[in-house]
Amino acid sequence: MINCTVCPEGYRCPDATISPIACPAGYTAETGSSTCDACPAGRYCTNAFDSAGVECEDGYFSVGAADVCTPCPAGFECTSKEGDMSACASGWYSTEGVASCTRCDVGFFCAQT
């Protein structure tokens, strides 16, 4: 006799007649799921078994469904880990992966990019 088996964690089972389908990178699924859920914004999910994910470090962000966080681009200030950012003001600068802008020292200038 064949028994029904609950869909395993990290997989989705949209149809009871097919084998479980692994969730793609940046998505997770709890045991018994029919769908995969996107990793939340501001976090990254390295595997399909980690539904909470890991918070992005300062200077990095994700907009969701990420398996890695993206560095804040040079010339911008990332005001949240969910991808909110704004360009550095005149006389200020930032390098890639840094969360906030820094004022140029006296005797230096910051070219607008």
Phi, psi and chi 1 to 4 in degrees:
 res  aa     phi    psi   chi1   chi2   chi3   chi4
   1 MET       -  139.7  177.9  172.7  173.7      -
   2 ILE   -99.9  134.7  -61.5  175.8      -      -
   3 ASN  -107.8  154.6  -66.7  -35.2      -      -
   4 CYS   -77.5  142.9  -68.4      -      -      -
   5 THR  -122.4  137.3  -56.3      -      -      -
   6 VAL   -63.7  143.7   67.8      -      -      -
   7 CYS   -64.6  130.7 -166.9      -      -      -
   8 PRO   -73.8  157.4   24.0  -29.2      -      -
   9 GLU   -57.6  139.7 -178.0 -179.2   28.6      -
  10 GLY    88.0    1.4      -      -      -      -
  11 TYR  -130.2  159.0  -69.1   81.0      -      -
  12 ARG  -118.8  146.6   64.7 -175.2  176.5   94.0
  13 CYS  -128.6   81.4  -63.4      -      -      -
  14 PRO   -73.9  -19.3   28.1  -34.0      -      -
  15 ASP  -142.1  129.9 -174.1  -29.8      -      -
  16 ALA   -69.2   -5.8      -      -      -      -
  17 THR   -99.3   -2.2   62.3      -      -      -
  18 ILE  -121.7  160.8   59.6  173.9      -      -
  19 SER   -68.7  156.2  -64.5      -      -      -
  20 PRO   -56.0  144.5  -24.5   34.3      -      -
  21 ILE  -111.2  123.9  -58.5  165.8      -      -
  22 ALA   -63.6  140.0      -      -      -      -
  23 CYS   -72.1  143.4  -66.6      -      -      -
  24 PRO   -74.6  168.5   26.9  -32.5      -      -
  25 ALA   -54.8  137.7      -      -      -      -
  26 GLY    86.6    2.3      -      -      -      -
  27 TYR  -126.5  155.0  -72.7   79.2      -      -
  28 THR  -135.7  165.6   65.4      -      -      -
  29 ALA  -153.3  135.3      -      -      -      -
  30 GLU   -83.6  164.9  -66.1 -178.2    3.8      -
  31 THR   -54.3  133.7  -58.5      -      -      -
  32 GLY    83.6   13.5      -      -      -      -
  33 SER   -81.8  146.5  -66.4      -      -      -
  34 SER  -100.5  -11.7   61.9      -      -      -
  35 THR  -136.2  162.4   60.5      -      -      -
  36 CYS   -98.4  142.0  -63.8      -      -      -
  37 ASP  -105.7  139.6  -62.0  -45.5      -      -
  38 ALA   -67.4  141.2      -      -      -      -
  39 CYS   -61.0  138.2 -168.0      -      -      -
  40 PRO   -63.0  151.9  -13.3   23.3      -      -
  41 ALA   -59.9  143.7      -      -      -      -
  42 GLY    85.1    1.3      -      -      -      -
  43 ARG  -137.1  165.2  -54.0 -178.4   82.2   75.7
  44 TYR  -132.6  147.8   66.3   97.4      -      -
  45 CYS  -118.8  111.6  -62.7      -      -      -
  46 THR   -79.1  -18.6   57.7      -      -      -
  47 ASN  -148.3  164.6   63.1   61.4      -      -
  48 ALA   -75.1   -1.2      -      -      -      -
  49 PHE   -99.6   -2.7  -48.0  107.2      -      -
  50 ASP  -109.2   83.7 -175.6   10.5      -      -
  51 SER   -67.9  -26.5   60.3      -      -      -
  52 ALA   -81.9  -30.1      -      -      -      -
  53 GLY    72.0 -177.1      -      -      -      -
  54 VAL  -118.7  134.1  177.9      -      -      -
  55 GLU   -65.8  138.1 -175.8  176.9   37.1      -
  56 CYS   -63.3  146.6  -65.6      -      -      -
  57 GLU   -73.8  162.7  -66.4 -177.6   27.6      -
  58 ASP   -56.3  137.4  -71.2  -17.6      -      -
  59 GLY    88.6    2.0      -      -      -      -
  60 TYR  -130.5  157.2  -71.2   75.4      -      -
  61 PHE  -149.4  165.3   68.1   92.4      -      -
  62 SER  -146.1  146.2   81.5      -      -      -
  63 VAL   -98.0    7.2  -65.8      -      -      -
  64 GLY   112.2  158.7      -      -      -      -
  65 ALA    57.0   39.0      -      -      -      -
  66 ALA  -111.4  144.1      -      -      -      -
  67 ASP  -105.8   -3.9   60.7  -18.3      -      -
  68 VAL  -146.6  156.2  -63.7      -      -      -
  69 CYS   -91.0  152.2  -68.3      -      -      -
  70 THR   -98.1  135.0  -57.3      -      -      -
  71 PRO   -69.8  143.2   19.8  -25.7      -      -
  72 CYS   -60.5  131.8 -172.6      -      -      -
  73 PRO   -71.1  152.2   18.7  -23.9      -      -
  74 ALA   -57.9  141.2      -      -      -      -
  75 GLY    86.4    4.7      -      -      -      -
  76 PHE  -129.8  156.6  -73.7   84.3      -      -
  77 GLU  -111.9  122.9  176.8  174.4   56.7      -
  78 CYS   -91.7  110.1  -71.0      -      -      -
  79 THR   -85.7   -7.7   56.0      -      -      -
  80 SER  -152.7  165.9   77.3      -      -      -
  81 LYS   -86.1    2.1  -65.5  179.3 -178.9 -174.5
  82 GLU   -97.6    3.7  -69.7   83.8   25.9      -
  83 GLY   106.5    3.4      -      -      -      -
  84 ASP   -72.8  128.6  -61.0  -38.9      -      -
  85 MET  -150.4  160.0   64.9 -178.4   78.4      -
  86 SER  -143.2  152.6   56.5      -      -      -
  87 ALA   -67.7  145.5      -      -      -      -
  88 CYS   -63.4  142.8  -66.9      -      -      -
  89 ALA   -71.0  163.1      -      -      -      -
  90 SER   -57.3  132.2 -179.6      -      -      -
  91 GLY    89.3    1.9      -      -      -      -
  92 TRP  -124.1  158.1  -67.2   72.2      -      -
  93 TYR  -148.9  166.0   72.1   97.4      -      -
  94 SER  -151.2  154.5   72.4      -      -      -
  95 THR  -104.9  164.9   56.2      -      -      -
  96 GLU   -58.8  136.9 -179.4  179.7   81.8      -
  97 GLY    83.7    9.2      -      -      -      -
  98 VAL  -109.4  133.7  175.9      -      -      -
  99 ALA   -74.3  -28.5      -      -      -      -
 100 SER  -131.3  162.4   58.3      -      -      -
 101 CYS   -84.7  153.4  -60.3      -      -      -
 102 THR  -121.7  137.7  -58.0      -      -      -
 103 ARG   -70.8  138.8 -179.6 -176.8  -66.6  -85.0
 104 CYS   -67.2  140.7  -74.2      -      -      -
 105 ASP   -70.0  156.0  -70.0  -29.7      -      -
 106 VAL   -58.5  136.8  174.1      -      -      -
 107 GLY    93.0   -1.4      -      -      -      -
 108 PHE  -124.0  166.6  -67.0   82.7      -      -
 109 PHE  -137.5  154.8   72.5   96.7      -      -
 110 CYS  -114.8  113.0  -64.8      -      -      -
 111 ALA   -71.4  140.3      -      -      -      -
 112 GLN   -71.5  135.1  -66.8  -62.8  105.1      -
 113 THR  -115.6      -   56.5      -      -      -
